[in-house]
Every structure is written in C-alpha cells, then in structure tokens.
Amino acid sequence: MSDDDLAAARERLALAQHALLSALVAGSPPPEGFDRRGLAAQRRALLTKRAHVIAKVAPELREILGADFPRLFRAYAQGRPMAEGYRRDAADFAHHVLATTRDAERRQRLTVWAARQSDSTPEKHGLLGRVMSALKKKGS
Amino acid sequence: MGYGVRASAGARKSPGTSHARKASTGWRSWRRTSAPDTSPPLLRLCERGTPVVPHGVSLGLGGADRPDLGKLVALAERAEALGAPLVTEHIAFVGSGGPLTASPRIEAGHLLPVPRTRDALDVLCENVRIAQQLLPVPLALENVAAFLTWPENELSEGQFLAELVERTGVGLLVDVANLHTNHVNRGEDPATVLDELPLEAIAYVHVAGGFERDGLWHDSHAHPVTRPVLDVLAELCARTTPPGVLLERDDDFPEADELAAELQAIQAVVTRASAKDVRTGVPQRVR
C-alpha cells in the first residue's frame, strides 16, 4: 500500500471516528446507521467512566461536592468533551462549579483546591520523555 | 493463572497505563532495571519474581492518527524498568479530531471500537508496526467490549483479528468477558470469533465480571465473574491451552476468600478443558 493510500485511509477513518465521538461526547447529531440504543448506552458509559476517573484523580473534589458530585459532573460534562486529559478535566470541572455555585464554603474550598492544582503541574519523567515532550511542543 | 489490578500508585505519574500482574507458567523471566516512575509495590512484585505486564489504555492504536511517540516511549521505558515480558494495549480508538479533520481534538476517556473496515485495518496495522519498532518487548492487543456496531463493518471480528496478526505478527490478548459483552450487545457469537482466531497468537487471556441491564452487558470489572463468561473461557480452552489467564478487577474488591473462589472457578474451567496444568497464583492487591 502506498503512502498516499494510507494517508487517504487515515483521513477517511479520522472523519468517521470524529463523527461518532462528537455524537457521543459533544452533542453532535449521530452518524447514519448506528443503533440509537447502543449510542445512548455508549454515551452514558463514557460519562459514567469520566466521572468515575475524575473522582479518583481528584478525590478532594468528590469530597467537597459530596452527594452533588454526580449531578454536577453530568451538568458540566454533557456536550463538553474532554480535550486535555483527566487532570485538566478535573480543573475545568472545579472552575465550572465555582462559576455556578453560591455556596460560600464550597466556593472557598474549591478555590483552595484549584490554586493548589496549578502549583503542582507534574513534570515529564526521564530524559526521553522530556525530549519527546519538547519535540511535540516545537512541532505543534 | 493470575490476578490483575490497576496500580493506583502509578496512575498519577503515568496516566494511561495500568498494570496486569501475572503469575503463570511458561513466561520469560524478568530482570529489573532502575528507573524513575515505577511504584514501589510493583517493584516489590518484580523482586519476588512475578512477571508484570504494563497494560496500556491510552495509545489508541486503532485511531486515525499515528501513535503518540511520547506515550510509546513512556510505555517502552516502563516495560524496561519492570523487566516486562511483553506489553499490551487495546484495539480501540480513544479520541478524534485534530489536523486530519480540521477540528479540535477531543478525548473519549475510554476505549471505543474501531470500524472493521479495510481502511481501519490498514491504519491499525501501520500503527502497530510503529509501536513494535519502539517497544523493547513483544506487543499483544486486546479485543474490546462495545455497545456499538459500526454500520460500515466489512469484516467479522475474527477475520479482522486474524488479518491483523498475519500482517503485523502482533500477539492477541483475548478478553473472554469482552467476547461475551459483544455477544449480548452486538449479537456476535464468541464461538464464531474463536473459530476464526489464530490461536497460536494468543499471548494470554482476560476474564472479568460485569452485569446486565436493560438487555445490555456492562463489563464493569467490579462485579463477580458470571457463568456465561466462564463458558466463553471454556470455549477458548477447548481450542487451545492459553499461556495464562488473568482475572481483571478494578473496583469494589471482595474479601480474599471470595476472590480466591473466583480464581478457583476460573482454574476449574481451564483444568477441565485442557490437559495441561496451569498453576494458580495467590491473589494479592497492589497498593
């Protein structure tokens, strides 16, 4: 297979996958031919998984929001796709709640948590990891 | 046979990788090299001679883009640090968008099935070759569980996997719970998939618990293993003796004796179906 053929295959696949994923996490209309029930189940499963991982990555958020966590996370995440990994997603979620809640104690605790997060950006490990990271930054 | 858990201690430093611990017969011995970013509990397992297999979840080799070199390098470093006999990933895509679509990149946050088309297979094979060139040990890929069926599918699951193996030499990590999931959710008969698989490519086997709701199977890794999943394992073992079987459990851990009973049930299926003996690993949580 030629490089051109493969590049064309990548492009077709990219469009097909993006149409499906956009329907699952970004509120786009579903591509033709997919079973509605399957789409709904997959959409729910992705949202549940995302909430579950955020609760693990940022247990403090789970604690601060208590029983409201699932409802607030759904409200935040529906139609708002994750773009830069779970840590960023957790931070964006916290800021979303901060912008929408009037609960003073909750606001105070979220503000402290968010400030602490921005102080502790994890470093890339290993020489190769740092080189790759630098190359990627240069390329983008 | 062994028991796998997500290594929570390592999750922060290296997102996108979990570790399957595996105690089994017939695996290459490991060697330990010092490296940062390897959690002490995992190294303790290595010191006891337990093969540890890094199990990637975020490479998205079934995605349209070439695999992320930074993630591949991290996986390669980890495999070396743990003296892993192999590394595993999934036949899935985990995000979309970016330059190929002229739209912002978005993440699924989980594993999504790829269309079983010629295009997807060509791209997957190329991505696997890129990964194989960078990884220090063999790669094996796992079939995923799905709720969705791509309307564009041109090949059966078995045909897709068989051609993938033939073109790349990649190993297969056969997840029998995922075969069961796709039976319930997509009407794909596990026996048919197994009939079409190149059995000699099987690196090892995953078993996991889940639950059924509204006619759909949820592969939760947080519920007991059910009989239908064990039946698929029996189907597999009737065709070949797998090099190892691993129970996946990520959450809601039961008491040790309940877990031991699950492992015994798995062991019983393997023993009944195959003439060879498979040693049983003692369940142990990585903390």
Interface residues (C-beta under 8 A of the other chain):
Chain A: M1 D5 L6 A9 R10 E11 R12 L13 A14 L15 A16 Q17 H18 L20 L21 S22 L24 V25 A26 E32 G33 F34 D35 R37 G38 L39 A41 Q42 A45 L46 K49 R50 V53 K56 V57 P81 M82 A83 E84 G85 Y86 R87 D89 P122 K124 H125 G126 L128 G129 M132 S133 L135 K136
Chain B: S8 A11 R12 K13 S14 P15 A35 P36 D37 G63 A64 D65 L69 G70 V73 A74 E77 F93 G95 S96 G97 G98 L100 T101 S103 P104 R105 I106 E107 A108 G109 H110 L112 V114 P115 T117 R118 D119 A120 D122 V123 E126 A146 F147 L148 T149 W150 P151 E152 N185 R186 D214 L216 H218
